[in-house]
Amino acid sequence: MATLSLSNTPSTSVSSRLTSSLSFSFSPSLSSKKNIIRLPQLQANLCFNCYNNAISSLPVKKSRVSTCISATMAANVVQEVLPPALDSTSDPPAVFDGTTRLYISYTCPFAQRVWITRNCKGLQEKIKLVPIDLKNRPDWYKEKVYPANKVPSLEHNNEVKGESLDLIKYVDSHFEGPSLFPDDPTKKEFAEELFAYTDTFSKSVVSFMKGDGNEPGAAFDHIETALSKFNEGPFFLGQFSLVDIAYAPFIERFQPFLLEVKKYDITAGRPKLAAWIEEMNKNEAFNQTRRDPKELVEIYKQRLRLISELWVFQSHRSTS
């Protein structure tokens, strides 16, 4: 029988750097020395789609293996020194000089999606981060880079593209690194359904946060049900994918805010969601993009206060 062993074997390849930062102990009662597979090596050489084919041949319970693998699949030992955000006083980069640039805001969940994808694929040296100060954004960003004046945007091959869900797919399909999207038709169809649901999900939760709607139980129950569809791992498609990346920045923000401000625990009665959050928190590619939960709560408190003050101001204007 096969032995499944996780190790932290060093390697010089880019893809292996994605999987060497975490080590796990996994010791089922399997004794044959002929079939020892070291997971970092396995992960480094397998994309999303060929992983299932390789692992299916092992006489090990798939759900246990996929949890271990998914926890480290997107981990990257590269620790970046993050550049300061550029504001209205900053000079523009040399746009369209052949450098691939990802324009983000450190606090924007939409931009965070693409940032996570970049990290998951080990593209820190291929795609340069250009953070923008959204409160004092430079004029040149709209004039020279992206007329929509939003983040994220990606400068690549003398073009600038936008929209976060489009960009995570673009980065996954146009750059090297492990595939983060399945070929399986059933999983692809389900993934597209979940991509389409992201706006409904976030609007439902934000409405409750603003005090305009009911508790977002139905929205989080939808997530719980979605996480139950595939049993080979704790993620939406079983294995870690772009779908997890699409939801992670928003759940990262909603969970602490709802717990502190609304006393609403999104994981209560939702074991799949709780397990998903636990596994995402092991993902170093994601962790490198995260903010302090207290900071996120304060950001949302400030935004909701501004919305409330604007509503009061407009109400007074309409009655005066």
C-alpha positions in Angstrom: 0.0 0.0 0.0 1.1 3.6 -0.6 2.5 5.9 2.0 1.6 9.5 1.7 4.2 11.8 3.2 4.3 15.6 3.4 7.7 17.2 3.4 9.4 20.5 2.9 11.9 19.4 0.3 13.7 22.5 -1.1 13.4 23.1 -4.9 14.5 25.8 -7.2 11.4 25.8 -9.4 8.9 28.5 -9.2 6.0 26.1 -8.8 7.6 24.3 -5.9 7.9 27.5 -4.0 4.2 27.6 -4.0 4.0 24.6 -1.8 6.9 24.6 0.6 5.9 27.1 3.3 3.7 24.8 5.3 4.3 21.3 6.6 1.8 18.8 7.8 1.8 15.4 9.4 -0.2 12.7 7.7 0.6 9.2 8.6 -2.0 6.6 7.7 -1.2 3.0 8.3 0.4 2.3 4.9 3.7 0.6 4.8 4.9 0.1 1.2 8.1 2.1 0.5 7.7 1.8 -3.2 4.9 4.3 -3.5 6.1 7.2 -1.3 4.8 10.5 -2.7 6.0 13.7 -1.2 3.2 16.2 -1.5 5.2 19.4 -2.2 6.7 17.6 -5.2 3.3 16.3 -6.3 1.7 19.7 -5.9 4.6 21.5 -7.7 4.1 19.4 -10.8 0.3 19.0 -10.9 -2.3 21.6 -11.9 -5.8 21.6 -10.6 -7.1 19.2 -13.2 -4.4 16.5 -13.3 -4.2 16.5 -9.5 -7.4 14.4 -9.2 -6.2 11.9 -11.8 -2.9 11.4 -9.9 -4.4 11.2 -6.4 -7.2 8.9 -7.4 -4.7 6.1 -7.8 -3.6 6.2 -4.1 -5.4 3.9 -1.6 -5.9 6.9 0.8 -9.2 8.5 1.7 -9.6 11.4 -0.8 -11.2 13.9 1.5 -8.2 13.7 4.0 -5.6 14.0 1.3 -7.3 16.9 -0.5 -7.6 18.9 2.8 -3.8 18.6 3.3 -3.0 19.4 -0.3 -5.4 22.3 -0.6 -4.1 23.9 2.6 -0.7 24.4 1.0 -1.5 24.4 -2.8 -1.4 28.1 -3.1 1.1 28.9 -0.4 4.1 30.9 -1.4 7.2 31.4 0.7 8.1 34.7 -1.2 7.5 37.5 1.3 7.1 40.8 -0.5 8.0 44.2 0.7 4.8 46.0 -0.3 5.3 49.3 -2.0 3.5 52.4 -0.6 0.3 53.5 -2.2 0.6 56.1 -4.9 -1.5 59.3 -4.4 -2.0 62.6 -6.2 1.5 63.7 -5.5 3.1 60.6 -6.9 4.7 60.3 -10.3 3.2 57.8 -12.7 5.0 54.5 -13.6 6.4 54.2 -17.1 3.1 52.9 -18.6 3.3 50.4 -21.5 7.0 49.9 -21.1 6.6 46.1 -21.2 6.2 45.7 -17.5 3.1 43.8 -16.4 1.4 45.8 -13.6 -1.5 45.1 -11.3 -3.1 48.3 -10.0 -4.9 47.7 -6.7 -5.9 49.2 -3.4 -4.7 47.4 -0.3 -8.2 47.7 1.2 -10.4 46.9 -1.8 -11.9 43.4 -1.8 -12.3 43.3 -5.6 -8.6 44.1 -6.1 -7.7 41.6 -3.5 -9.2 38.8 -5.7 -6.6 39.5 -8.4 -3.8 40.0 -5.9 -4.5 36.6 -4.3 -4.6 34.9 -7.8 -1.2 36.5 -8.6 0.3 35.1 -5.4 -1.3 31.7 -5.8 0.4 31.3 -9.2 3.7 32.5 -7.9 3.8 35.6 -10.1 5.2 38.1 -7.6 8.2 38.6 -9.9 6.1 38.6 -13.1 3.3 41.0 -12.2 4.3 44.2 -10.3 1.9 45.6 -7.7 1.0 49.2 -8.1 -1.2 50.2 -5.1 -3.4 53.3 -5.5 -4.6 55.6 -2.7 -8.3 55.7 -3.5 -9.0 58.6 -1.2 -6.4 60.7 -3.0 -6.0 58.9 -6.3 -3.6 60.4 -8.8 -5.1 62.1 -11.9 -2.7 60.2 -14.2 -4.4 56.9 -13.2 -7.6 57.8 -15.1 -5.8 59.8 -17.8 -3.0 57.4 -18.7 -3.9 54.0 -17.3 -7.5 53.1 -16.8 -10.3 55.6 -17.8 -12.8 53.8 -15.6 -10.6 55.1 -12.7 -11.3 52.0 -10.6 -9.2 49.1 -9.2 -8.3 46.5 -10.0 -6.8 46.9 -13.4 -4.1 44.9 -15.2 -1.6 46.4 -17.6 -0.4 43.5 -19.8 0.7 43.4 -23.5 0.2 47.1 -24.0 -3.4 46.9 -22.8 -5.2 47.6 -19.6 -8.1 45.3 -18.5 -10.5 45.6 -15.6 -13.2 43.9 -13.6 -12.0 41.5 -10.9 -13.8 38.3 -12.0 -12.6 38.7 -15.5 -9.1 39.4 -14.3 -8.7 36.4 -12.1 -9.7 34.2 -15.0 -7.3 36.1 -17.3 -4.3 35.8 -14.9 -5.0 32.1 -14.4 -5.2 31.3 -18.2 -2.5 33.7 -19.5 0.3 33.2 -17.0 2.4 30.3 -15.7 1.7 28.5 -12.5 -0.8 26.0 -11.2 -4.2 26.0 -12.9 -6.9 27.4 -10.5 -9.9 26.4 -12.7 -11.2 22.9 -13.5 -11.7 21.3 -16.9 -14.5 19.1 -15.5 -17.7 20.4 -17.2 -19.8 19.9 -14.1 -17.4 21.9 -11.9 -17.0 24.6 -14.5 -20.8 25.1 -14.7 -21.1 25.2 -11.0 -18.2 27.7 -10.8 -19.9 30.0 -13.2 -23.1 29.9 -11.1 -21.1 30.8 -8.0 -19.3 33.6 -9.8 -22.8 35.0 -10.8 -24.0 34.8 -7.2 -21.2 36.9 -5.8 -23.0 40.2 -6.3 -26.3 38.9 -4.8 -24.4 37.5 -1.8 -22.4 40.7 -1.1 -25.5 43.0 -1.6 -27.6 40.9 0.8 -24.9 41.1 3.5 -24.1 44.8 3.1 -27.8 45.6 3.2 -28.0 44.0 6.6 -24.9 45.7 7.7 -26.4 49.1 6.8 -29.6 48.2 8.7 -31.7 48.1 5.5 -32.4 44.4 5.3 -33.1 41.2 7.2 -30.4 38.9 8.7 -28.4 37.4 5.8 -29.0 33.9 6.8 -30.3 32.9 3.4 -27.1 34.2 1.8 -24.8 32.3 4.1 -27.0 29.2 3.9 -26.5 29.4 0.1 -22.7 29.3 0.7 -23.0 26.4 3.1 -25.0 24.4 0.6 -22.5 25.2 -2.2 -19.6 24.0 0.0 -21.4 20.7 0.4 -21.6 19.9 -3.3 -18.2 18.2 -3.8 -16.9 16.0 -1.0 -13.2 15.7 -2.0 -12.2 18.7 -0.1 -13.4 21.7 2.0 -13.5 24.2 -0.9 -16.3 25.1 -3.3 -15.1 22.8 -6.1 -13.5 20.3 -3.7 -10.1 21.6 -4.5 -9.0 25.2 -4.0 -9.9 27.3 -7.1 -10.8 30.8 -8.4 -14.2 30.4 -6.8 -12.7 30.4 -3.3 -10.6 33.5 -4.3 -13.8 35.3 -5.5 -15.5 34.9 -2.1 -12.6 35.1 0.3 -12.0 38.9 0.5 -15.7 39.5 1.2 -16.1 36.8 3.9 -12.9 38.1 5.4 -14.6 41.4 5.9 -18.1 40.3 6.7 -17.2 37.8 9.4 -15.6 40.2 11.9 -17.9 43.1 11.3 -21.1 41.0 11.7 -19.7 39.4 14.8 -18.6 42.6 16.5 -21.3 45.0 15.4 -24.3 42.8 14.7 -23.5 40.0 17.1 -24.1 37.6 14.2 -21.9 34.6 13.9 -21.8 33.5 10.2 -20.4 30.0 11.1 -23.1 29.1 13.7 -24.8 26.0 12.3 -22.7 26.1 9.2 -19.8 23.6 9.7 -18.8 23.6 6.0 -18.4 27.4 6.1 -16.4 27.2 9.3 -14.1 24.5 7.8 -13.7 26.6 4.6 -12.6 29.6 6.6 -10.2 27.5 8.6 -8.6 26.1 5.5 -8.4 29.5 3.8 -6.6 30.9 6.8 -3.8 28.4 6.2 -3.3 29.7 2.7 -0.2 31.9 2.7 -1.0 33.4 -0.7 -4.3 34.7 0.8 -2.7 35.6 4.1 -0.2 38.0 2.4 -3.1 40.1 1.2 -5.1 40.2 4.4 -5.7 43.2 6.7 -6.1 43.3 10.4 -9.7 42.4 11.2 -10.0 45.4 13.5 -8.9 47.6 10.7 -11.5 46.1 8.4 -14.3 46.6 10.9 -13.3 50.2 11.4 -13.3 50.8 7.6 -16.8 49.5 7.3 -18.0 51.5 10.3 -16.6 54.7 8.7 -18.2 53.9 5.4 -21.6 53.2 7.0 -21.4 56.4 9.0 -20.7 58.3 5.8 -23.7 56.6 4.1 -25.9 57.5 7.0 -24.8 61.1 7.1 -25.3 61.5 3.4 -28.8 60.0 3.6 -29.6 62.5 6.4 -28.2 65.4 4.4 -30.2 64.5 1.3 -33.3 64.1 3.4 -32.9 67.6 4.8 -32.3 69.0 1.3 -35.5 67.4 -0.1 -37.6 68.9 2.7 -36.1 72.4 2.8 
